[in-house]
Amino acid sequence: QVKLVESGGGSVQAGGSLRLSCDLFGIRVSDSNYCVGWFRQYPRADRERIAAIIRGQTTYADSVKGRFTLSTDNAKNTLNLEMNNLKPDDTAMYFCAAKPCRVAAYNYWGQGTQVTVSS
């Protein structure tokens, strides 16, 4: 059984930082056959991919480029997202996700963790 569990969400003032972690069970984060990433979802909106590792290459959405950093801890089998210079527009529910890279849609999802940035 594959399970992903996010942690690290919370409330922070604008300009602050948060570090999100995703614990992966049943999948090795170091396995390049799997694509892994972070998504966020605003109320009444679709989930959008903000960062991902796709066959070894890290990509970022323009909205977070230069502020967020995606990394892995292979020993702990975690996927991490360091978020700096947070803005109120970063307020959203954040999800980690994974899929076999050959599959079109992400099929493994965490439960989500809320990030709230106040001005």
C-alpha positions in Angstrom: 0.0 0.0 0.0 1.4 3.4 -1.0 0.9 6.3 1.4 2.1 9.9 1.3 1.9 12.1 4.5 2.5 15.8 4.5 3.6 17.9 7.5 4.9 21.3 8.3 2.0 23.5 7.3 0.8 26.4 9.5 0.4 30.1 9.8 3.2 32.6 9.1 3.6 36.3 8.5 4.3 37.6 5.0 8.0 37.4 4.3 8.5 34.4 6.5 9.4 30.8 5.7 8.0 27.3 6.1 9.4 23.9 5.3 7.0 21.2 4.2 7.9 17.5 4.4 6.3 14.5 2.7 6.9 11.1 4.1 6.6 8.4 1.4 5.7 4.8 2.1 5.8 2.1 -0.5 7.7 4.3 -2.9 11.4 5.2 -2.9 11.9 9.0 -3.4 15.2 8.2 -5.0 13.7 6.0 -7.7 13.8 8.1 -10.9 11.1 5.9 -12.4 8.7 7.8 -10.2 7.8 11.4 -10.7 7.2 13.3 -7.4 6.1 16.8 -6.7 4.1 19.4 -4.8 0.8 20.9 -5.7 -1.4 23.5 -4.1 -5.1 24.3 -4.3 -7.0 27.5 -3.6 -10.6 27.3 -2.6 -12.9 26.7 -5.6 -10.0 26.1 -7.9 -8.1 23.2 -9.5 -4.9 21.9 -8.0 -1.8 23.3 -9.7 1.7 21.8 -9.8 4.2 24.1 -8.2 7.3 21.9 -8.1 8.3 18.5 -9.3 11.2 16.1 -10.0 10.6 14.5 -13.4 13.2 11.9 -14.3 15.8 13.6 -12.2 15.1 17.2 -13.3 13.6 19.7 -10.9 11.0 22.2 -12.3 9.1 25.0 -10.7 6.0 27.0 -11.6 6.7 30.7 -12.3 4.7 31.7 -9.3 7.2 30.1 -6.9 10.4 30.1 -8.9 13.3 31.7 -6.9 11.3 31.4 -3.6 10.6 27.7 -3.2 13.2 24.9 -3.3 12.3 21.2 -3.8 14.6 18.6 -2.3 14.7 15.0 -1.3 16.2 13.3 1.8 16.9 9.8 0.5 17.9 8.4 3.9 14.5 9.5 5.4 12.6 8.8 2.2 11.0 12.3 2.2 10.2 15.0 -0.3 10.7 18.5 1.1 9.6 21.9 0.0 11.4 24.9 1.5 9.3 28.0 1.1 10.8 31.4 1.5 9.6 35.0 1.2 6.0 33.8 1.6 3.2 36.0 0.3 -0.5 36.1 1.2 -1.2 34.6 -2.3 0.7 31.5 -1.2 -2.2 30.7 1.2 -3.5 27.3 0.0 -3.8 23.7 0.8 -0.6 21.9 -0.2 -0.3 18.3 -1.4 2.5 16.0 -2.2 2.0 13.6 -5.0 3.7 10.8 -6.9 3.2 8.6 -10.0 5.1 6.3 -12.2 6.6 8.7 -14.8 5.1 6.7 -17.6 1.6 7.3 -16.3 -0.3 10.4 -17.4 -1.9 11.5 -14.2 -0.6 11.6 -10.6 -2.2 8.7 -8.8 -0.7 8.8 -5.3 -1.7 11.8 -3.1 -1.1 12.9 0.5 -4.0 14.3 2.6 -2.9 17.9 2.4 -1.5 20.4 4.8 -2.8 24.0 5.1 -0.5 27.0 4.7 -1.8 30.4 5.7 0.2 33.6 5.1 -1.0 36.8 6.8 -0.1 40.3 5.9 
